């Protein structure tokens, strides 16, 4: 049934493109955005080529910036720049100190491994109790099995006497 001229409430629901769709070029974004984006990229490339011909004085200009960083010039003292370290520059002999939590975690793991090794060898108190319990259970099972065999033999003997 139609509601007349106006749509129901949930209008204009947004649908965002996934990175896979964007790479494949199948996103549902309007084509005008692509055109505007292409024009913007051309303008940026022209500006960069103009700066390169004039000579580069700032290293900041040479860095490629993402998003709005290229539009806004800021000097944030709290912004930590990433230091890229190469594998050949890394000092392998220098040992890094672990934090307290990491040290405690390692100690805990080592203690657990040591305990499990002793447990397997049967040297811990818990292992001794387990082995005693196991021996007791085996003994009870053997006794129960003997008792069943005796009862079975007694039944067969009664059957044999009843037939005679």
VMD Tcl script that draws the C-alpha trace (Angstrom):
set ca {
  {0.00 0.00 0.00}
  {1.34 3.41 -0.88}
  {1.72 6.10 1.72}
  {1.18 8.96 -0.65}
  {3.77 11.39 -1.81}
  {6.31 11.07 1.06}
  {8.64 8.20 1.87}
  {8.75 6.38 5.17}
  {11.16 7.45 7.91}
  {14.31 5.39 7.27}
  {15.45 7.30 4.21}
  {18.95 8.09 3.16}
  {20.58 5.12 4.80}
  {24.28 5.22 4.15}
  {26.15 2.41 2.49}
  {29.92 2.53 2.75}
  {32.20 0.94 0.21}
  {34.60 -1.73 1.40}
  {38.29 -1.48 0.50}
  {37.87 -4.49 -1.81}
  {35.11 -2.74 -3.72}
  {37.19 0.41 -4.01}
  {40.18 -1.51 -5.38}
  {38.01 -3.44 -7.80}
  {36.29 -0.21 -8.86}
  {32.83 -1.57 -8.13}
  {31.94 0.78 -5.30}
  {28.55 2.47 -5.45}
  {30.06 5.94 -5.09}
  {28.71 8.51 -7.55}
  {30.92 9.10 -10.57}
  {31.13 12.83 -9.89}
  {33.28 12.14 -6.84}
  {35.75 10.25 -9.01}
  {35.98 13.14 -11.43}
  {36.51 15.68 -8.65}
  {39.11 13.45 -7.06}
  {40.97 13.07 -10.37}
  {40.98 16.86 -10.86}
  {42.25 17.38 -7.34}
  {45.08 14.87 -7.90}
  {46.06 16.62 -11.15}
  {46.21 19.96 -9.34}
  {48.42 18.47 -6.63}
  {50.76 16.91 -9.19}
  {51.04 20.28 -11.00}
  {51.85 22.03 -7.74}
  {54.49 19.45 -6.88}
  {56.10 19.69 -10.31}
  {56.17 23.49 -9.96}
  {57.92 23.23 -6.60}
  {60.44 20.69 -7.87}
  {61.47 22.96 -10.74}
  {61.92 25.87 -8.32}
  {64.10 23.70 -6.05}
  {63.23 22.08 -2.77}
  {64.08 24.04 0.32}
  {61.87 22.26 2.84}
  {62.06 18.55 3.60}
  {58.50 18.75 4.88}
  {57.23 19.58 1.40}
  {58.91 16.49 -0.03}
  {57.07 14.20 2.38}
  {53.86 12.75 1.00}
  {51.02 13.49 3.38}
  {47.82 11.57 3.82}
  {44.29 12.94 4.08}
  {43.97 16.50 5.33}
  {47.58 16.69 6.51}
  {48.59 18.12 3.13}
  {46.05 20.92 3.45}
  {46.75 22.00 7.01}
  {50.21 23.08 8.13}
  {50.71 22.30 11.79}
  {53.59 22.06 14.18}
  {52.47 19.72 16.93}
  {55.21 19.14 19.50}
  {53.38 16.06 20.79}
  {53.29 14.44 17.36}
  {55.96 11.77 17.35}
  {57.39 11.14 13.91}
  {57.97 7.52 13.06}
  {61.58 6.50 12.93}
  {62.13 3.95 10.23}
  {64.92 1.61 11.21}
  {66.50 -0.72 8.73}
  {67.50 -4.27 9.47}
  {71.19 -3.61 8.83}
  {71.18 -0.72 11.35}
  {69.69 -2.76 14.18}
  {72.17 -3.70 16.90}
  {71.64 -7.39 17.62}
  {74.02 -7.46 20.58}
  {72.05 -4.84 22.48}
  {69.53 -6.60 24.72}
  {66.23 -4.91 25.34}
  {65.05 -4.77 28.93}
  {61.67 -6.31 29.56}
  {58.92 -4.55 31.43}
  {57.86 -5.82 34.84}
  {54.74 -7.45 33.43}
  {56.67 -9.20 30.67}
  {59.28 -10.43 33.18}
  {56.58 -11.75 35.49}
  {54.84 -13.45 32.57}
  {58.08 -15.17 31.51}
  {58.80 -16.28 35.08}
  {55.28 -17.62 35.38}
  {55.63 -19.60 32.13}
  {59.00 -21.03 33.17}
  {57.69 -22.04 36.59}
  {54.70 -23.74 34.98}
  {56.91 -25.62 32.51}
  {59.24 -26.72 35.34}
  {56.25 -27.90 37.39}
  {54.82 -29.84 34.44}
  {58.19 -31.56 33.87}
  {58.31 -32.61 37.52}
  {54.68 -33.70 37.28}
  {55.49 -35.98 34.34}
  {58.40 -37.49 36.26}
  {56.14 -38.06 39.28}
  {58.23 -35.97 41.66}
  {55.58 -33.52 42.82}
  {53.21 -34.09 45.74}
  {50.18 -33.97 43.44}
  {51.74 -36.52 41.08}
  {52.44 -38.88 43.98}
  {48.83 -38.63 45.15}
  {47.59 -39.24 41.61}
  {49.79 -42.33 41.24}
  {48.60 -43.71 44.60}
  {44.98 -43.12 43.58}
  {45.64 -44.80 40.24}
  {47.21 -47.84 41.91}
  {44.23 -48.12 44.27}
  {41.75 -47.92 41.37}
  {43.66 -50.59 39.40}
  {43.66 -52.87 42.41}
  {39.90 -52.40 42.92}
  {39.25 -53.11 39.24}
  {41.34 -56.30 39.36}
  {39.45 -57.50 42.45}
  {36.12 -56.70 40.78}
  {37.17 -58.59 37.64}
  {38.19 -61.67 39.71}
  {34.90 -61.54 41.59}
  {32.93 -61.41 38.33}
  {34.86 -64.36 36.95}
  {34.19 -66.37 40.11}
  {30.47 -65.53 39.98}
  {30.34 -66.48 36.30}
  {32.08 -69.78 37.01}
  {29.66 -70.45 39.88}
  {26.64 -69.79 37.59}
  {27.98 -72.14 34.95}
  {28.58 -74.80 37.59}
  {24.96 -74.45 38.83}
  {23.66 -74.72 35.26}
  {25.72 -77.81 34.68}
  {24.38 -79.41 37.90}
  {20.81 -78.47 36.98}
  {21.09 -80.24 33.64}
  {22.19 -83.48 35.23}
}
mol new
graphics top color blue
foreach p $ca { graphics top sphere $p radius 0.5 }
foreach p [lrange $ca 0 end-1] q [lrange $ca 1 end] { graphics top cylinder $p $q radius 0.2 }
display resetview
